[in-house]
């Protein structure tokens, strides 16, 4: 659990905003100076505060919680073609513009996300600055704290980098916070994760704290984004062979569904997770996935108070079609579309698709006639706010279970919260990133091995969704009958690698799409692979014939590969009559 009581202790600068000199000359009321915090208790509180910023929630953002969600459901999943905004056209209209790549620098959502991430940077920097003046702490303990702070700073900057590319670098030694965005910060991010990898222990006393292997995985991810495939291959090999969770579990794949259930979180697949907790005594859901509070089915008879956002796309659903041998249709999956209930009232008869499917579909997407966890069969239109606008589906990975909602659901706000962790990196992600590094480095057989390891987990029948014993009593348990016609197999040994590097990479890209769907990765993956323009415009062409929300959508690589730097931040960076922050190409 990450608490926020230390936020008031943070000695922060006027980050990327102009401040009057007379203000800087006066002590800030209610803020403790470094000399007061330079002790074991103070530094631990500051570190707790740096972790607390991971969820992007708090008054410091100046916006609503869903504008800076840590799972990037807006900025990574919706923009990646995995989900519609949902709800209706008049609700949260700034997301409409983001989803169709029509947004400008004046969209307040971007400013909220920017502020949330730089708040995290500032808190990590404060830990590192105060730590330098702390002399009565054992060297090993001091190294641990430094490693955690540098990991966290690396994470916040990684998020900033992939969102906006050119962003200002501010560290613990910076005194003038109005810095230009004229440097590539990948080397600094890399250095932070290298330091964290060297300094962090293999386990921690608190499950939410990061360890050596999480830092190694994030370093490998950084190398992958930098296209340093050899370096990425080396570090991923170490992490896969020797990595353990903070609580000492050997990294491994668990039952797919257990990654998205609060009752089974912090398992062997959890590499770096943002800890969520329900009913923490604050009487709000700030620490209970507030960033995703809008993303529950909403409508007649729906068991959730709000709000109908984040609806999976038909194109995503189609990606889960398999052929008779249990393999995906890598290039023409839309030609094998999965049956939906568009236009059908919930009272009308509907039979779900009887064709062969990847079982991961039904842990990812709520669809008509299939068990929606233990809440009953998903009824279709009754639980969809505006079907013609957002489509017939509902999200599922973020939904808590009915059977233990008194423990893991938080209903203290007008929309639900819950204790499902946000998985920034999980072991399946590591395996697929390693596969990508191996393929690019020429090791096609090893890449195939990693992909098949992920597919074999999906093929394990113990992890499939099954029909209820009694549809009228969803809490009564599940039968031995699969909920759909699941057929999935690994690629036959050697057949994937035999088709060459480009084919193997295509299979890896596809596997990431179905394994990590709705987890906020897809847009950033498409961009770094250089296929965003082709892929997203094909998505708009297909999906806009099904729903009404994507009219006019278009992606241009020379404009939309990065989001616009918030105009407010540019305006606040004035120095000598001109702004220090430069806007990304295409937004001026």
N, C-alpha and C positions, 0 to 999 in steps of 0.2 A: 504494500500500500504506500502510495506517495501522498504525503500531506503537504499543506500549503502554509503552515504557520510560519515558516522561515522566510517567506517572500518579503515580509516587511523589514527583514534585517538586511536585505541586499543593498549594497552601496552601488547604485547604478549611475551611469552617465546619461547625458541627453543623447541617446543613440540615434545617430543620423538625423538629428534635428538641431536647429539653431537654438542657442540658449543665451540669454542676456548675461553680460559679465557680472552685473551686480547680484544676480541670482547665484552665480557660481561662487561668489565671495562669501556667501552666507551658509552656515551649517544647515543641513536639511533636518527639519524637526521629525522626530520619531524614527530616525535611521541610525543604526549603530556603525561606528567607524571600524576600520580594519583592526585597530589595536584591541578592541573589545572582543572581536571574533577570532583572534589568532590563538586559539586553544582547541583542544580535541573536541569539546562539545560544540563550539562555534563553527568549526570547519565541517563537522558532520551535519550540522543544521544547514549550512550553505550548500553542501553537496546534495542533501535531501531536496533543497529548493531547486537545484539544477535538474534533478530527476523530475520534479513536479511539473516542470515546463514541457515535458515530453508530450502531454496530452493536448497542448495548444489551447487550454481553456483558462479563462481568468479575465478580470477587468482590464488587465494590461493590454489586451488586444483591441479594445474599443469596438468590438463587433460581436456578433452572435457566435455561439459555440460551433455551429456547423460551418462557419466560414473558414475555420482553421482546424479541420479534423485531422488527427494524426494518421488515420488510415487512408487519407487522400482519396476518399470516395468520389469527390468532385474532380480533383485535378489529375487523378491517375486512372480511375475506372470509367467514369462517364466520358471523359475526353478520349479514352482508349477504345470506345465503341462497345464496352461491356454492359453499359447500363444507360437507360434514359434518366433524365432528371426525375420524372414521375410527378406525382400530385396532379396539378392542372396548370395551364399556361400562365395564369395570373399569380401563381405562388412562387416566391423567391425567384423573380425574373432575372437577377444577375446570373443565375446558374444557366438560364437559357442561352445567354450570350457566350458563356464559357463553353457550353456543350457544342455550339455551332461554330466556334472560333471567330465570332463576330465581336468579341469583347475588346474594349480599349483600356487604356491605362487608368481611367477614372472609375473602373469597377471596384467598389469598396471591398469585395471579397479578397482581392489580391493584397490590399493594404493590411487587412486583418491577418492573413497568413504570414506576410512579411514580418509584421510586428511580433507575432507569436514565436517565430523562429529566432529572431534576433534577441528576444527576451531570453530564450534558452542559451544563446551564445553569451549574452551578458552574464548570466548566472554561472555558467561554466568558467568564464574568465575571472569572475570574482573569486571562485574557489581557488583557481591557480594563483591569483595575485596574493591572496591572504596566506595561502600555503607557504609561499616563499619566506614569510616572516615568522613561521611557526618552527621553533628550534627544539622544542622539548618532546618531539614525537619520534618513535623508532623509525629508522630509515625504511624498513619494509612497509610499515603502515603508511608512511608518507608517500611512498611510491604507488601504493594501491590507490590512494585518493587521487594522486596526480593522473594515474592511468584512467580512472573512471571519468574525471573531469575532461580529459582530452578525448576520450571516447565520445562523451556527450557532445562536446563542441564539434567533433568530427561529424557526428550525426546531424546536428543542426545545420552545419554548413553544407553537408551532402544534400540535404533537402533544398536548401537555398540554391545550390549550384544546378541541380537538375530542373528546378522550376524556372530560374531566371538566367542561368549561365554566368554572366558577368555581375558579380555582387561585391560589395566592399568587404575587405578582410579587416577585422578588428580583433585583437587578442589582448591578453592580460597586461601588456606593456603599452597599449595605446592610450594616449591622453587626449588627443583631438579626435572625437568620434565622428566628425564630418569628413569621411574618407571617400575618395573616388572609387569607382568600380572599373578600374583600368588594368587589373591583373587577373590572370587565370589562377584560381585558388586551388586547383587540383593538387599541386605539390604540397600545399599546406594541409589539406585534408588528409592526404596520404601520410604526411609526417605525424599527424595526430593519431591515426590508427596504428602506425608503426610503433609509436611510443606506448600506446595503450597495450599493444600486443606484447611488448617487452616487459612492461611494468606490472600488468595485472596478474593476479593469482588464478589458478585453475578453478577454484570454487570461492564462494562468498558466503558470509553468514546470513545474508538476506537474499531471498530468491529473486527479488527484483533488481538486484545490482548486477552489473555486467562483469564478465570474466575474460580471461585471455582468449578463449576460443571464439567468443562473440566478436572480439576485436579482430581476430584473424579472419573471420568470415566477412566482416565489413571491409577490411583491407583488401580482400580478394574482390569484393564487389567494386571497390574503388578502382582497382587495376582493370577490371572488366570494362568499366565506363571509359577509362583512359586508353582502352585497347592494348594494354600491356598483357597480352594473353599468356606469355611464358611465366611472368611473375604471378599472374592469377592462378595458373595451373599449379604452381609450386605451393602456394599458400593453401589453396583448396585441398590439395592432397594431404597436407598436414592436418587440416581441420577435420576432414572426413575420417582419417585414420585414427586420430587421437583425441578429437574434441569431445568435451562433456558440457553439460549444462552447468549453470551456476550452482545448482543443488546436487551436482555430482553424478548425473545420469549420462551414460554414454550416448552420444548423438545417434539417433535412429529414427526411422519412420514409425509412427504409431497409427492406429486406426484413423482413417481420414477424418471422420466426424469428430474425433476427440480434440482436434485442433480448434474447434469452434464451439466448445462447450465449457462453460465456466467450471463445471464440476471436474473436468479432466485437464485443466490448463497447467502450465509449467511442467509439461511432460518432456520426454526425451527428444521431441522434435522442436522444442522451443529454443531458438538460438538467441534472439533478442526480442523481447516482448515488453510492450508498455503495459504495466500492471493496472488493472481496473478493479474496483471494489464497489459493491452495492451497499447501501444503507450504512454509511460510514459515520452517521451521527450529525452530519452537516445540514441535513434536511434539504439537500439539493443533489443533483446528479453530476456535478462537476467531475468527480472521480469515477463516474460510472458510464463511460462512453457517451458523454454529452455531445461530442462531435457528430455522433450518428443517431441522435435522438429523433430525427425526422424519418428514419428509414425502417418503418414498420408498416405492414398492411393496414389499410384504413378503409372503412366502409361499413355497410350493413352487416351487423353480427360479428365484425372483427373484434378480437379480444384485446386489441391494443388501442390506446387513447389517441394516437396520432402516428403518421402523417401522410403515408403513401408515396414517399420518395424512393429513389434508387431502384428502379425497376429493370431487371435484366433484359437485354435485347434479344430479339429473335435470332440474330446472327450469332450471338454467343451460344444460345441453346443449340443451334445447328452444329456447332463445333463438336458437340458431344455425340453426334451420330457415329456409329462404328459400322464397318462392313461385317460380312458373315464370319470373317476370321478374327474379329475383335480389334481391328486396327482402324485408325481414323482416316477420313477422307481429307488428306492434307491440302489439296488445292481446289476441290470442288464441293466442299461440304454444304454450301447453300443449295446445291442441286439435289440434296438429300434432306430437305427441310423437315424438322420435327413438327408434328401436328400441334396446333394451338386452338384456343377457343375464342379467338377474336370475333366480336360481334354477337356472341352467344350470352344470353341471360343465364344467371346461375340456376334458374329453374329448368332450363332446357337440358335435354339429355346430351351427354358428351362422354366419349370413350377416349382415354389417353392413347397416345401413340403406341402402337404395338411393335414397332421396329426395334432393331438392336441399338443399344445405347451404352455409353460410358456411365458407370454408376456414380461418378463424381457429380454428374448433372444434378441429381436430386438431393445432394447436400449443399448445392450452390444456389439453385433456383426453385422457388415455389411455383408449381404449375398445377393446373386443374386436374383434380381427381387423384392426386398423389399426397400421401401423408405429409403434412407441414409440421415436422417434428411431432410433438404429441399434442398439437392443438386441433387436430382433426384434418380431414381431407381438405386440401385447398379448394375453395368453392368457385374460384374464378371471379367474375365481374363484381360480385358483392363485396369482395375484399380489395378491389382495385378502384382507385379514386376517379380516374378518367381513362378508361381503356383505349379509346381512339387516340388519345394524346400520348400515353406512356406505354401502351402495350398490355398484354395479359398476365405478366409475370410479377413475382415479388422476390425480394432478396431473402436469403436464408442463413448465410454464415453468421450474421450479426444477431440472430434471434435466439433468445433464451428459451429454455424448456419450461413447460407448464408444471411438470412434476416437482421441481425444486425452485420455483420462482420466489418463494418466501426467503430463500437464501441468496439468490443470484440476480433477481430483478430488483430494480429501484424505481418505485412509482411515486416518488416525492415531488415530481415536477409534472407539468402538463403533457409531457411526452415521456416515453419510457427510457430508462437507463438500465444497464446491466453490468455484470462483472466479467464479461468475456474479454480476455486480453486482446490487445492489438498486436498482431505478429508482424513486426517489421522484417525480421528474417527468420524463416523456419528451415529445418534441415532439407526438406524437399527442394526449396529454393536454392540452397547451397549445392545440392546434387546437380540441379539443372544449370546453375551458373558454372559449375565445374565442367559439366558436359560441353558447354559453350566454349570455355577456355581450351579444353582438350581438342575439340574439333578445329578451332582456329589455329592451334599449335600443331595440328597434323595427326593427332591421336584419335582417329575415328572410331576404332574398336572400343577404346575406353569411354568415349562419349556415348556410344550405343549402350554400354554397360550401365552407365549412370541413368540414362533415360529409361532403360528397362527396369531398373530398380524402383523407380517411381511408378511405372506402370504395373509392376507386380504387386505393389501395395494396393493399388486401386482394384486389382483383380482378386484380392483376398475377400472371399464372400462374407467373412465375419464382419467386414466393415461396410457392407451394403445396407441400403434402406429396404425395409420389409413392410409388407402390408400389416395393418392392424389385425388383431384377432377379431375385433368387433369394431366396425367403422363408427358405430354410434357411441363407443366408449374408448376414445384415443388414449386415455390413461391406463387402459386395461392391458397394454402390452402389444408386442408385435408377433406376428405369425412366422412361419418358416418359408413363406412365399415372397419372393422379391417384389418390390413395388412396381417394377417395370422389367422389360426384357433386356437385362444387362448382359452384354457380351464384350469382354475386354481381354486382350492378350498382350504380352510383350512382343516386340519385333523379333521374328525368328533370328537366331544367332547368326551374325555376320551379314544378314541381308540389308540392314540399314547402312552399315559402314561401306558395303560394296557399291553403293550408289554414289559415293563421292561426297566431298565436303559440303557443297551447296545443298544437296539433298538432306544431309545429316543436320545442318544448321536449320533448314526449314522444319524438320521434325522437332528439333529442340525448341524453336520459336513457338510451334504449335502446342507442344507439351506444356510450356510455361503458360500459354493462354488458357488451357483447360484445368491445369493443376492449381494455378494461382488466381483464377478469375475472381473478380469482385474484391480483391485484396489491395487494390491501388497501385499495381505495378505496370499495367499494360501500356499506357500512353508513353511512359518514360522508356520502356523497352522498345516500342516502335520507333521512337525518335533516335535512340542510340544505335539501332540496327539500320537506320537510313531507309526505312520502308513505311514511314508514317503517311506520307502523301498518297502513295498508291493504296495502302491498306485502308486508311480512313475515308478517302473519297469513294472507294468501292463500298465501304460500309454505309456511307450516306446514301449512295445510289440505291442500295438494296433496302435499307431499313426505312427510308423515307416513303417507300411505297406501302409500308405497313402502318406507321404511326404518323401523326401530324406535327410532331414537335421539332423535326429536323429540317423543315423547309428552308432552303437557301444555305444550308451548311456547306462549308468548303474549307479544306485544309491546304495551306501553302507552306512548303518547307522553309522558304526564305523569310517567312513571317511568323509562323505558328509553332515552330519547334520549341520555342521558349515563350513564356507568358510575358506580358508587358510589365515593366517595372512600375510599381504604383506611382501615379502622378504626384500624390501627396508627398512621397519620399523625395522625389526629384525637386519639388518646390521647396522642401525643407533643407535641401543641400546647397542652397545658394552661398557662394563665396566670391567676393569681388565682382558682384553683379551677374554671375553666371552659375548655373547648377554644376556641382561636381559629379553628380550621377548622370550617366548617359543612358538614354532609352535604347531598348533592344531594336534591331532593324525591323522596319515595317510598321512601327507604331507611331512614328512622328507625324 
